[in-house]
């Protein structure tokens, strides 16, 4: 999985990721273990991050089921979103001194299958950032919001 773009807004975030299961299938078992270790480093008895030792790698390689699960998770959009949302929720809850879900629900995803849709999603993301004031309008252009279902005469 590769992150191709993102936008963080006040109430939500937009991510553009590329899923390529063929890449993950091409990883050796050792690649999987080492990638997992970089994302989720081993911990010592005091719960401090420990180095990824050769002993740790070899112990994981002996467990074929663990390697298969790690490979699946490393290519899973759902697992990626869980790992992204959980620490953000914990941080927000700590800052707000509250508990519970920070995000409204499960994530929504749209498959971008062609260049036209890719450009549309890029424009949508940037328009949201312009409308919220996070980005200046290019060249002083003013944007108008048109209710869905209504057309706008651009002549």
Beta strands, then each sheet from edge to edge (+ up, - down):
strand 1: 2-8
strand 2: 13-18
sheet 1: 1+ 2-
end
